[in-house]
Amino acid sequence: MTKPDLLIHAAFKLFYQHGIHAVGINTILAETGVAKKTLYHHFASKEALVEAVLIYRDQVFMDWLTSRMMAAGEGKMAVLALFDALDDWFHDRVEVLLPFKGCFFVKANAEFSDHTVNDLCQRHKQNITSFIQANLVGDSSELSAAYLAQSISVLKEGAIAQAYVAGDLDAAKRAKAMAVALLK
């Protein structure tokens, strides 16, 4: 693993567990054994590292979600598989995502204001909605697919929040039942 990858992976684990502003550069350096000079050679600032971490998490999450949805088939079957994937995540059955601690993008977005971090978080959410919409276009008109994708995204976000904030680890199952009714 390269030094930048090591720093990104360690920073993600620490940020996801404790929060971005709660984790200092020295904590990341202690975790990785990387020298401060090396960190700043690869990342101009902590914010640059945070941005790299968001890009990393987006890629990991989208790869995982895409593979889970595509394994279920196409169209509505793929969209409904989203909720089965979430259920596995909530119950810590997805090693690549680490133990469930809520949505990293929602948490990161809350720590910044009018920042590139907010743009990256918004782009992540838009990418998921666009992927959902792309799976619905074959079964619905473009306008209907857009509306349904937004609605499915709201159910997804609500399930994640309910699982994390309220500890309701079965929220994805209920959200899936609502999605089934919505997609009829």
N, C-alpha and C positions, 0 to 999 in steps of 0.2 A: 504494500500500500504506500502511495506517495505521501510526502509530508502534508501537502494541502488536503488530500483525502483523509488522512489521519486527523487533522485539525477539524475538518468539517464534520466527520462522524462523531468525534468526541464532543464538539460544541453542540451538535444536535442533541445528543443524549442528555447533556447537562441543561441546555436551554429548555428542552421538552419537560424534563423533570422539575426544574426549579424556576424557570422563567429567564428571559434574556437579560433583563437589567439586574437580576439577582446574581448572575454568574459573571465574575470578572475574568479578564484575560489570564491572570495568574492561576486561576483555578483550571482553566483549559490547558495551560502550559504544564501544570503539575500532573494533570490527567494523562497527557500525551508524552511528556518528557522532551518536548520540542522547545528549543531556545526562543526567547522573545524576538531576537533578531530574525530568526527563520520565519516566525509567524508574520512579522511585518514585511518580510521580503515577499511573501505570497499574498498577503492581504494588507492593504494600506491602512486599515483601521478595524476596530471591532465591528463597526457597521458593515464594512465590506465582507467580513466573515459572516455576519448575520445574513446578508443577502445571498451569499454562497450556500449557506445552510438552507435557506428557504428554497432555492433552486434545486438543491439536492433532495429535500423532502418532497417537493412537488414531483420530481422525476420518480422517486421510489414509490410514492403513493399512486401516481397515475399508472405506472407500470403494473403495480399490483392490482389496482382496480380494473384496469383494462383487461388484464389476463383473466381475472375472475368473471367479469361480465361476458367476455367473448367465449369462455368455456361453456357458458350456459346456452349459447346459441345467438340468435340475432333478434332484433326488434324488442318487443315487450319482454321476452324471456330474459334477454340480457339486462334490461332495466330492472326487472324484479330481482335478478341475481345480485344487484348492488346491495340490497338489504340483507341478503344472506352473508355477503362479504362483511358488511358492517357488524352483523351479529358475531361473526368469528373474531373480528377486531376487538369488539367490546369484551369478549370473553377470553382475550389474550391467546387466541389460537393462530395469530399471524406474527411469526417471529420477526419478519423483515420490518414490521411497523413498531416493534417494541411493545412492552405492556401499555395498555390503553390509559392515556392521561388526557383525553379530550382532543380537540382539534388544534394542532400546532399553529395553524394559520389564523384561527380566531384569537388564540392567546397572543401570538406575535403582533397581530394587528392592533390589539388593545394596548400594547406597550409603546406604540408610536403614533404620531399624528402628522399628516401631510408629509410623508416620507416615502422613499422608494419601497420600503418594507410594506407599506400599505398597498402600493401598486402591485407588488408581487403576490400578496395575499389575495387581492381582488382577482388577479389573473388566474390564480389557482382555482378559485371558486367558479370563475367563468369557464375555464377549461373543462371542468367536470360537467357543468350544465350543458355546454356545447357537445360533449361526448354523449350525454344522455339524449339530447335532441337528435343527434345524428343517428342514434339507434331507433328513434321513433318516426323519422321522416318516411320510411317505407310503409308504415302502417297508418299514417295520418298525413293531412295536408301540412305544408310548411308552417302555417300559422298555428294550427292545432298542435303540432309537434313542439313548437316554441313554448306555447302555453303549458303543455303537459310537462315539458322539461323543467320549466321554472317551478311548477308545482311539486314535482318529484324532488327537486333540489331543496325546497322548503321542508319536505318530509325528511329528507336525509339530514339536513342541518338540525332540525328539531330532535331527531333520534339521537344524534351525536351529543347535543346539549343535554338532553334528558338522561342519557347514559352517564355522562360525566358529572353534571351538576347534581342530579338527583340520585345517582347510583342505580338507575333503572336499566340494568343490563339487557332487559328484554325489549327495549324501546324499538329496536330495528324490526322485530317481529310484528309489532303493532303497526309500525310505519309501512311495512310491506303489505299488510292487510288493507290499509288505506290506499296504497298505490294500486293494488289489484282493483279496487272499486273505481278508482280514478281512471284507470286505463281501459275499463270496459266500454 
